[in-house]
Amino acid sequence: MTDPRRVSFLVGGVQKGGTTALFHYLNELPDVQMAPAKEVHFFDDEAGVDWARPDYRRLHDAFPQGDGRLRGEVTPIYLYWPACLARIARYDPAMKLIFLFRDPVARAWSQWQMEFARGWESRPFAWCIREGRTRVDSPEAPGCHRIYSYVERGFYGAQLERLFAVFPREQVLLLRSEDLDARPDETLRRICGFLGVAGPAGGVRRRRELVARDDIDYGAPISAADRAYLRETFAADLAHFAALSGLAVDGWLEREPPVRAAAPERGLWSRLRALRH
C-alpha cells in the first residue's frame, strides 16, 4: 500500500521560469494536494538533513494530513543544485518531474532583477554576467551558488544531461514557459495527462508570474551588448538542450527579452542603495 504521506511529483525548475504561476494552477486541481507554501527546499538542504541517513519527516510535514490525493511540491532549484536529483531518486526512483524552461537570456535578467530588488545583489548586471561569475562557488556546493548563478542556471543542456543520467525520460515532462503563459489550458491538460489526474473543475483561471517591481531603480535596462554576450555564451549549450529536450527553442537567443524601463530614483531607495555599495 502506498504511503499517503509520500510526495509523488515535483516541479523542479527553472527559477524565474513561471513556476509560481504553475504552483497556483496545480493548487486548483481537485486530485492534487500541493504543499501549502511554494518551495519546501528539502532536497537541497545541506545543513538540516543528514544525507547519509535522511529523515523524510520534514518533507512530509510540509503537507497537510494525507487525504489520498497525489502530493506535489514546487522548488525551482532542484534541477540546478547538483546533489538534488540523486537524492530525489533515492527517495523515490519512480518520482515524476516537471520542468519549465525560459529563454536563458531573459531568465538571467529576471533573476538579477529579483536579487537586486531583494538587496542581495548590489553590482550591475553587466558585471555580474562577466567578472561576477567568479563568485559562483559555494562551500556547500562547489561551482554553484544560490544567488549569483545568473548565467550558470541557464545552461539547460548540461542540466538535462545530468537529469537523464538519473531518471528515465518517461518520468519527466519538459515545458516552455511561454506556452504556460500563452496557452495555460493546453499546458495544464498536458500536465494532468502526465500525472494521471483530472483537470480543474471550473477551467483555468489565467495567472501570470510576478514581474519586476516598478519602484526599483535597476540602473538601466539590459543592454544590446549584454544580450549579445549571453547569446554567444548560451549558444552551444542551447543547441544541446534542444536536441535532448525536443522543445522548440528557435528564437530564444534571437529575440530581445522584454524589459521594463528603469524607474526614477526614490528617496528612501536611493539612500538604501547607496549604503549597499
C-alpha positions, 0 to 999 in steps of 0.5 A: 500500500502506498504511503499517503504521506509520500510526495509523488511529483515535483516541479523542479525548475527553472527559477524565474521560469513561471513556476509560481504561476504553475504552483497556483494552477496545480493548487486548483486541481481537485486530485492534487494536494500541493504543499501549502507554501511554494518551495519546501527546499528539502532536497537541497538542504545541506545543513538540516538533513543528514544525507547519509541517513535522511529523515523524510519527516520534514518533507512530509510535514510540509503537507497537510494530513494525507487525504489520498490525493497525489502530493506535489511540491514546487522548488525551482532549484532542484534541477540546478543544485547538483546533489538534488536529483540523486537524492530525489531518486533515492527517495523515490526512483519512480518520482515524476518531474516537471520542468519549465524552461525560459529563454536563458537570456531573459531568465538571467535578467529576471533573476538579477532583477529579483536579487537586486530588488531583494538587496542581495545583489548590489553590482550591475548586471553587466558585471555580474554576467562577466567578472561576477561569475567568479563568485559562483562557488559555494562551500556547500556546493562547489561551482554553484551558488544560490544567488549569483548563478545568473548565467550558470542556471541557464545552461539547460543542456548540461542540466538535462544531461545530468537529469537523464543520467538519473531518471528515465525520460518517461518520468519527466515532462519538459515545458516552455514557459511561454506556452504556460503563459500563452496557452495555460489550458493546453499546458495544464491538460498536458500536465494532468495527462502526465500525472494521471489526474483530472483537470480543474473543475471550473477551467483555468483561471489565467495567472501570470508570474510576478514581474519586476517591481516598478519602484526599483531603480535597476540602473538601466535596462539590459543592454544590446551588448549584454544580450549579445554576450549571453547569446554567444555564451548560451549558444552551444549549450542551447543547441544541446538542450534542444536536441535532448529536450525536443522543445522548440527553442528557435528564437530564444537567443534571437529575440530581445527579452522584454524589459521594463524601463528603469524607474526614477530614483526614490528617496528612501531607495536611493539612500538604501542603495547607496549604503549597499555599495 
